[in-house]
């Protein structure tokens, strides 16, 4: 964006308008701005600057006699150049730490908790997203006999992702039988995608296992299901009804249109996937930047975080009149807390917490 067109005074006035509109949701007039101690110029000068900002596309005037509100370009400039960093309070950091104190292990748990925390701390709709890895491969199998009819299958995927599943059999097996199955799996089932595990391979495994060949089918079923979990993208939402408190969603047809995007997972995945990036910064998409008519009055903000080799994103969905500085700081803190849980594998003896700094 070309900053040269905006003088320091125009920047100051634009920031004051966005701040005021975020706080009260109403159009902002020159009389209101003239009472702002940060702006040391007359109402006439303010009106002229506002008119020029409108001509430049940073402001719009909803009604002839009303004040101005930020346009999408105005919000974009505010986010990119004017927003001041929100300072998270100690009580907010303590609350994040408390909720992240126990390490989550299942991806569904991570997504659900991340979306819930984002909604709780920002008062917008929380969202957590994981991209599908696509055609995953298992590089090693291990197993543990739990009882004569139950065993634990430990699958290590590319990227050091480890999944464990308990398999129950209708007949008894021994340690030796389970060892032979694990050895065969590490010969015939490694470095294959789900498409590569063909019927001839399954038949060969059944032949190798002989009288215990019936254990192959339930084991292969678990392998397929686990691969599918990692192959598929997923998204979790929390606090959709929080949006109803904002006047931007008082129009039933507009809210129904947004709800159509949020409730249909494939539509929402399309929107988010179009923004998927490996950059670890904060990503902000305002209104039409979301490429969805249902989100024309909505901002999507998210931050990427890597968990167990998988790319996740945690963020919020809310009105364009969003408290950007608060949201950005909260998402940075939340993503940092999640990242620390899964990167600090070794803690000093007796320490069990993962504090956000």
C-alpha positions as CSV (number, residue, x, y, z in Angstrom):
1,X,0.0,0.0,0.0
2,X,1.3,3.5,-0.9
3,X,1.5,5.4,2.4
4,X,2.8,8.6,0.7
5,X,-0.8,9.8,0.1
6,X,-1.6,10.0,3.8
7,X,-0.2,12.9,5.8
8,X,0.5,12.4,9.5
9,X,-2.8,14.3,10.2
10,X,-4.8,12.1,7.9
11,X,-3.3,9.0,9.5
12,X,-4.2,10.4,13.0
13,X,-7.8,11.2,11.9
14,X,-8.3,7.8,10.2
15,X,-7.0,6.0,13.3
16,X,-9.3,8.0,15.6
17,X,-12.3,7.2,13.4
18,X,-11.6,3.5,13.3
19,X,-11.0,3.4,17.0
20,X,-14.2,5.2,17.7
21,X,-16.2,3.1,15.3
22,X,-14.8,-0.1,16.8
23,X,-15.9,1.1,20.3
24,X,-19.4,2.3,19.6
25,X,-20.4,1.0,16.1
26,X,-21.8,4.4,15.0
27,X,-20.6,6.7,12.2
28,X,-18.1,9.2,13.4
29,X,-18.5,12.9,12.8
30,X,-16.1,15.9,12.9
31,X,-17.7,17.2,16.2
32,X,-16.8,14.0,18.0
33,X,-13.2,14.1,16.6
34,X,-12.7,17.7,17.6
35,X,-13.2,16.6,21.3
36,X,-10.3,14.1,20.9
37,X,-7.3,15.6,22.7
38,X,-5.0,13.8,20.2
39,X,-6.3,15.9,17.3
40,X,-5.3,19.5,17.5
41,X,-7.1,21.1,14.6
42,X,-10.5,22.8,14.0
43,X,-13.7,21.0,13.1
44,X,-13.5,22.6,9.7
45,X,-10.1,21.2,9.1
46,X,-11.2,17.8,10.3
47,X,-14.2,17.9,7.9
48,X,-11.9,18.7,5.0
49,X,-9.5,15.9,5.9
50,X,-12.5,13.5,6.3
51,X,-13.8,14.5,2.9
52,X,-10.4,13.8,1.4
53,X,-10.1,10.5,3.1
54,X,-13.5,9.6,1.7
55,X,-12.4,10.6,-1.8
56,X,-9.3,8.4,-1.4
57,X,-11.5,5.5,-0.5
58,X,-10.5,5.1,3.2
59,X,-13.9,6.3,4.5
60,X,-17.6,5.9,3.5
61,X,-20.6,8.0,4.5
62,X,-23.6,5.7,5.1
63,X,-26.1,8.6,5.1
64,X,-25.9,12.2,3.8
65,X,-26.1,13.8,7.2
66,X,-24.2,11.1,9.1
67,X,-20.5,10.9,9.9
68,X,-18.1,8.5,8.3
69,X,-17.2,4.8,8.9
70,X,-14.1,3.1,7.7
71,X,-14.2,1.3,4.3
72,X,-12.5,-2.0,3.8
73,X,-9.5,0.0,2.5
74,X,-9.6,2.0,5.7
75,X,-9.6,-1.1,7.8
76,X,-6.8,-2.6,5.8
77,X,-4.6,0.5,6.2
78,X,-5.5,0.6,9.9
79,X,-4.4,-3.1,10.4
80,X,-1.2,-2.7,8.3
81,X,0.0,0.7,9.5
82,X,-1.9,2.2,12.4
83,X,-3.0,-0.4,14.9
84,X,-1.3,-0.1,18.2
85,X,-0.3,-3.3,20.0
86,X,-2.7,-4.4,22.6
87,X,-1.1,-5.3,26.0
88,X,-2.3,-8.5,27.4
89,X,-3.0,-8.2,31.1
90,X,-1.4,-10.6,33.6
91,X,-4.9,-12.1,34.5
92,X,-5.5,-12.9,30.8
93,X,-2.1,-14.5,30.5
94,X,-2.7,-16.5,33.7
95,X,-6.1,-17.7,32.3
96,X,-4.5,-18.8,29.0
97,X,-1.8,-20.7,31.0
98,X,-4.4,-22.4,33.2
99,X,-6.4,-23.6,30.2
100,X,-3.3,-24.9,28.4
101,X,-1.8,-26.5,31.5
102,X,-2.5,-30.1,30.5
103,X,-1.1,-31.2,27.2
104,X,-3.7,-32.3,24.6
105,X,-2.8,-35.3,22.6
106,X,-5.7,-35.9,20.0
107,X,-6.1,-33.5,17.1
108,X,-9.8,-33.1,17.6
109,X,-9.2,-32.0,21.2
110,X,-6.6,-29.5,20.1
111,X,-8.8,-28.0,17.5
112,X,-11.9,-27.8,19.8
113,X,-9.9,-26.3,22.7
114,X,-8.1,-23.8,20.4
115,X,-11.4,-22.5,18.9
116,X,-13.1,-22.4,22.3
117,X,-10.2,-20.3,23.8
118,X,-10.2,-17.9,20.8
119,X,-13.9,-17.3,21.2
120,X,-13.6,-16.9,25.0
121,X,-10.8,-14.4,24.9
122,X,-12.0,-12.2,22.1
123,X,-15.9,-12.4,22.2
124,X,-16.0,-13.3,18.5
125,X,-16.5,-16.7,16.9
126,X,-13.4,-18.8,17.5
127,X,-12.1,-21.0,14.7
128,X,-9.4,-23.6,14.5
129,X,-8.3,-25.3,11.3
130,X,-6.0,-28.1,10.2
131,X,-4.9,-28.7,6.7
132,X,-5.0,-32.2,5.3
133,X,-1.6,-33.8,4.9
134,X,-2.7,-35.7,1.9
135,X,-1.6,-39.3,1.2
136,X,0.2,-39.9,4.4
137,X,2.6,-42.8,4.8
138,X,3.4,-44.9,7.9
139,X,7.1,-45.5,8.3
140,X,7.1,-47.8,11.4
141,X,4.7,-50.1,13.3
142,X,5.1,-51.1,16.9
143,X,2.7,-53.1,19.1
144,X,2.0,-53.9,22.7
145,X,-0.1,-56.9,23.9
146,X,-2.7,-55.6,26.4
147,X,-4.6,-58.9,26.9
148,X,-5.0,-62.1,25.0
149,X,-7.6,-60.4,22.8
150,X,-6.5,-56.8,22.8
151,X,-3.3,-55.1,21.5
152,X,-2.1,-51.6,21.0
153,X,-0.9,-50.6,17.5
154,X,1.6,-47.8,17.4
155,X,1.9,-46.1,14.0
156,X,4.7,-43.6,13.2
157,X,4.0,-41.5,10.2
158,X,6.2,-39.3,8.1
159,X,7.0,-36.1,10.0
160,X,7.3,-38.0,13.3
161,X,3.5,-38.0,13.8
162,X,2.6,-40.9,16.1
163,X,-0.9,-42.4,16.5
164,X,-1.9,-45.2,18.8
165,X,-5.0,-47.3,18.5
166,X,-6.4,-50.3,20.5
167,X,-7.5,-53.3,18.5
168,X,-9.9,-55.9,19.9
169,X,-10.0,-59.4,18.4
170,X,-12.6,-62.1,18.6
171,X,-10.0,-64.7,19.4
172,X,-6.9,-65.1,21.5
173,X,-3.3,-64.3,20.4
174,X,0.1,-64.7,22.0
175,X,3.1,-62.4,22.2
176,X,4.7,-64.4,19.5
177,X,1.8,-64.0,17.1
178,X,1.7,-60.3,17.7
179,X,5.5,-60.1,17.1
180,X,5.1,-61.9,13.8
181,X,2.3,-59.6,12.7
182,X,4.3,-56.5,13.6
183,X,7.4,-57.8,11.7
184,X,5.2,-58.4,8.6
185,X,3.6,-55.0,8.8
186,X,7.0,-53.4,8.9
187,X,7.9,-55.2,5.7
188,X,4.7,-55.0,3.7
189,X,2.8,-52.0,5.1
190,X,5.4,-49.3,5.4
191,X,5.9,-46.3,3.1
192,X,2.6,-46.9,1.4
193,X,-0.3,-44.5,1.0
194,X,-3.8,-45.8,1.7
195,X,-4.2,-46.5,-2.1
196,X,-1.1,-48.6,-2.0
197,X,-2.5,-51.1,0.6
198,X,-4.0,-53.4,-2.0
199,X,-5.9,-56.7,-1.7
200,X,-2.9,-58.8,-2.8
201,X,-0.9,-57.3,0.1
202,X,-3.7,-58.0,2.6
203,X,-4.0,-61.6,1.3
204,X,-0.3,-62.1,1.6
205,X,-0.4,-60.9,5.2
206,X,-3.2,-63.2,6.0
207,X,-1.2,-66.1,4.5
208,X,1.9,-65.2,6.6
209,X,-0.2,-65.1,9.8
210,X,-1.7,-68.5,9.1
211,X,-4.2,-69.6,11.7
212,X,-4.1,-66.0,13.1
213,X,-4.9,-64.5,9.7
214,X,-8.2,-63.1,10.9
215,X,-6.3,-60.4,12.9
216,X,-5.2,-58.8,9.6
217,X,-8.6,-57.4,8.7
218,X,-9.3,-55.4,11.9
219,X,-5.7,-54.1,11.9
220,X,-5.9,-52.9,8.3
221,X,-9.3,-51.2,9.0
222,X,-7.6,-49.2,11.9
223,X,-4.7,-48.3,9.6
224,X,-7.1,-47.0,6.9
225,X,-9.1,-45.0,9.5
226,X,-6.0,-43.4,11.0
227,X,-4.6,-42.5,7.6
228,X,-8.0,-40.9,6.8
229,X,-7.9,-38.8,10.0
230,X,-4.6,-37.3,8.9
231,X,-5.4,-37.0,5.2
232,X,-8.5,-34.9,5.8
233,X,-8.7,-31.1,6.5
234,X,-11.0,-30.1,9.4
235,X,-12.3,-27.0,11.0
236,X,-13.9,-26.4,14.4
237,X,-16.0,-23.4,15.3
238,X,-17.0,-22.1,18.7
239,X,-19.3,-19.2,19.7
240,X,-21.2,-18.6,16.5
241,X,-24.0,-16.9,18.4
242,X,-21.6,-14.4,19.8
243,X,-21.9,-12.6,16.5
244,X,-25.6,-11.8,17.2
245,X,-24.5,-9.1,19.7
246,X,-23.1,-7.0,17.0
247,X,-25.4,-4.7,15.0
248,X,-23.6,-5.7,11.7
249,X,-25.5,-9.0,11.9
250,X,-28.9,-7.6,12.9
251,X,-30.0,-8.0,9.3
252,X,-31.5,-11.5,9.2
253,X,-30.7,-12.2,5.5
254,X,-27.1,-11.1,6.0
255,X,-26.6,-13.3,9.1
256,X,-28.3,-16.2,7.4
257,X,-25.9,-15.8,4.5
258,X,-22.9,-15.9,6.9
259,X,-24.4,-18.8,8.8
260,X,-24.6,-20.7,5.5
261,X,-20.9,-20.4,5.1
262,X,-20.1,-21.3,8.8
263,X,-22.4,-24.3,9.0
264,X,-21.4,-25.9,5.8
265,X,-17.9,-27.2,6.5
266,X,-16.9,-27.6,2.9
267,X,-17.7,-23.9,2.1
268,X,-15.8,-22.7,5.1
269,X,-12.9,-25.0,4.3
270,X,-12.8,-23.5,0.8
271,X,-12.6,-20.0,2.2
272,X,-9.9,-20.8,4.7
273,X,-7.9,-23.0,2.3
274,X,-7.8,-20.1,-0.2
275,X,-5.8,-18.2,2.5
276,X,-3.7,-21.1,3.8
277,X,0.0,-20.1,4.0
278,X,3.1,-21.4,5.7
279,X,3.9,-17.9,7.0
280,X,3.7,-17.8,10.8
281,X,2.6,-14.2,11.0
282,X,-0.9,-12.9,11.7
283,X,-3.2,-13.1,8.6
284,X,-6.1,-10.6,8.3
285,X,-8.8,-10.9,5.6
286,X,-11.4,-8.1,5.6
287,X,-14.8,-8.3,3.9
288,X,-14.5,-8.9,0.1
289,X,-10.9,-10.3,0.7
290,X,-12.6,-13.5,1.9
291,X,-13.9,-14.3,-1.6
292,X,-17.3,-15.2,-0.3
293,X,-20.5,-13.2,-0.5
294,X,-21.6,-14.6,2.9
295,X,-18.5,-13.0,4.5
296,X,-18.8,-9.6,2.9
297,X,-19.3,-7.9,6.3
298,X,-16.9,-10.1,8.1
299,X,-13.2,-10.2,9.0
300,X,-11.2,-13.5,9.3
301,X,-8.0,-13.3,11.3
302,X,-5.8,-16.4,12.0
303,X,-2.3,-17.4,12.9
304,X,-0.6,-20.6,12.0
305,X,1.0,-23.0,14.5
306,X,2.6,-26.4,13.9
307,X,1.6,-29.2,16.2
308,X,3.2,-32.7,15.8
309,X,4.3,-31.9,12.3
310,X,0.8,-30.8,11.3
311,X,-0.1,-27.2,10.2
312,X,-2.9,-25.7,12.3
313,X,-4.4,-22.3,12.3
314,X,-6.2,-20.6,15.2
315,X,-8.3,-17.5,14.7
316,X,-11.5,-15.6,14.9
317,X,-14.4,-14.5,12.7
318,X,-16.2,-11.3,13.5
319,X,-17.4,-7.9,12.1
320,X,-15.1,-5.7,10.2
321,X,-15.5,-3.3,13.1
322,X,-13.2,-5.6,15.2
323,X,-10.9,-4.8,18.0
324,X,-7.9,-5.7,15.9
325,X,-5.2,-5.0,18.4
326,X,-6.8,-7.1,21.1
327,X,-7.5,-10.0,18.7
328,X,-4.0,-10.0,17.2
329,X,-2.3,-10.0,20.5
330,X,-4.5,-12.7,21.9
331,X,-3.9,-15.0,18.9
332,X,-0.2,-14.5,19.2
333,X,-0.3,-15.5,22.8
334,X,-2.6,-18.4,22.2
335,X,-0.6,-19.8,19.3
336,X,2.6,-19.3,21.3
337,X,1.1,-21.3,24.2
338,X,0.0,-24.1,22.0
339,X,3.4,-24.2,20.3
340,X,5.3,-24.4,23.6
341,X,3.2,-27.3,24.7
342,X,4.4,-29.4,21.8
343,X,8.0,-28.2,21.4
344,X,9.1,-28.3,25.1
345,X,9.3,-32.1,25.3
346,X,11.7,-32.0,28.2
347,X,10.8,-30.0,31.3
348,X,12.8,-29.8,34.5
349,X,11.7,-32.4,37.1
350,X,8.5,-31.6,38.8
351,X,7.5,-28.9,36.3
352,X,4.2,-29.6,34.5
353,X,3.0,-26.2,33.3
354,X,3.6,-24.5,29.9
355,X,3.5,-20.8,30.6
356,X,2.8,-18.2,28.0
357,X,5.5,-15.5,28.2
